[in-house]
Amino acid sequence: MNLYEQECHTHQGQPFNLRALQGQVLLVVNVASRCGFTPQLEALEKLYQRYRDHGFTVLGFPCNQFGRQSPESAEAFCAFGEQRHGVTFPLLEKIRVNGADTHPLFADLKRAAPGVLGTRAIKWNFTKFLVGRDGRVIQRFSPGEQGTALRLAIEKALDENA
């Protein structure tokens, strides 16, 4: 898997250059606007603000596959994230993370870091994939994880090959 060669787009449909993020630690997350986990947007923003000067970026991809909890367009989601939750990290195109139309980036992430008992399917919104500076997936985090374990894993990844 070469994460940086995946084709991604901004919330406005413009190409997003993943290659520009080479050498950074990434947290790739499928996000939603009407989910019980939506307040995590603020926690993700805090992580981004805390670590971005050390080479860390959060990438949020809106997804409407779980309980139809993100029905708006990617552009409307971005406005929502900025206005309601103060998000400044990149919010990208609206995607599918499971099924025949799975975005290739998430297909690769799931292959590299299966879930519990080896399952590849993403179970819910706010599943997180931590990617190291070398582009390899370090760990997959469940939707509910937003605390110490996630922060410590980010710090460890930032310290490696810094």
LINBEL-V361732 format. One record per backbone hydrogen bond with DSSP energy under -1.0 kcal/mol. NH is the residue of the N-H (numbers start at 1). CO is the residue of the C=O. E is the energy in kcal/mol with one decimal. If there is no record, write none. Layout:
BEGIN
nh=NH co=CO e=E
nh=NH co=CO e=E
END
This chain:
BEGIN
nh=5 co=2 e=-1.9
nh=6 co=3 e=-1.5
nh=10 co=14 e=-3.3
nh=13 co=10 e=-1.9
nh=16 co=8 e=-2.8
nh=18 co=16 e=-1.2
nh=21 co=18 e=-2.2
nh=22 co=19 e=-1.7
nh=23 co=133 e=-1.1
nh=24 co=21 e=-2.1
nh=25 co=55 e=-3.2
nh=26 co=131 e=-2.3
nh=27 co=57 e=-2.1
nh=28 co=129 e=-2.7
nh=29 co=59 e=-2.7
nh=30 co=127 e=-1.3
nh=31 co=61 e=-1.7
nh=34 co=69 e=-3.0
nh=38 co=35 e=-1.7
nh=40 co=37 e=-2.7
nh=41 co=38 e=-2.6
nh=42 co=39 e=-1.4
nh=44 co=40 e=-3.3
nh=45 co=41 e=-2.1
nh=46 co=42 e=-2.1
nh=47 co=43 e=-2.1
nh=48 co=44 e=-2.5
nh=49 co=45 e=-2.8
nh=50 co=46 e=-2.4
nh=51 co=47 e=-2.3
nh=52 co=48 e=-2.1
nh=54 co=51 e=-2.0
nh=55 co=52 e=-1.6
nh=57 co=25 e=-2.4
nh=59 co=27 e=-2.7
nh=60 co=90 e=-2.6
nh=61 co=29 e=-2.7
nh=63 co=31 e=-2.1
nh=77 co=73 e=-2.4
nh=78 co=74 e=-2.4
nh=79 co=75 e=-2.0
nh=80 co=76 e=-2.4
nh=81 co=77 e=-3.1
nh=82 co=78 e=-2.5
nh=83 co=79 e=-2.9
nh=84 co=80 e=-2.9
nh=85 co=81 e=-1.1
nh=86 co=82 e=-1.0
nh=87 co=81 e=-2.3
nh=92 co=60 e=-3.2
nh=93 co=9 e=-2.2
nh=95 co=62 e=-2.6
nh=102 co=99 e=-1.6
nh=103 co=96 e=-3.0
nh=107 co=103 e=-2.2
nh=108 co=104 e=-2.3
nh=109 co=105 e=-2.4
nh=110 co=106 e=-2.6
nh=111 co=107 e=-1.8
nh=112 co=108 e=-2.3
nh=113 co=109 e=-2.0
nh=115 co=119 e=-4.4
nh=118 co=115 e=-1.9
nh=119 co=116 e=-1.6
nh=126 co=30 e=-3.6
nh=128 co=141 e=-2.3
nh=129 co=28 e=-2.2
nh=130 co=139 e=-3.0
nh=131 co=26 e=-3.2
nh=132 co=136 e=-2.9
nh=135 co=132 e=-2.2
nh=138 co=130 e=-3.4
nh=139 co=130 e=-1.3
nh=141 co=128 e=-3.3
nh=145 co=142 e=-1.3
nh=151 co=147 e=-2.3
nh=152 co=148 e=-3.1
nh=153 co=149 e=-1.9
nh=154 co=150 e=-2.2
nh=155 co=151 e=-2.5
nh=156 co=152 e=-2.4
nh=157 co=153 e=-2.3
nh=158 co=154 e=-2.5
nh=159 co=155 e=-1.8
nh=160 co=156 e=-1.3
nh=162 co=159 e=-1.1
END
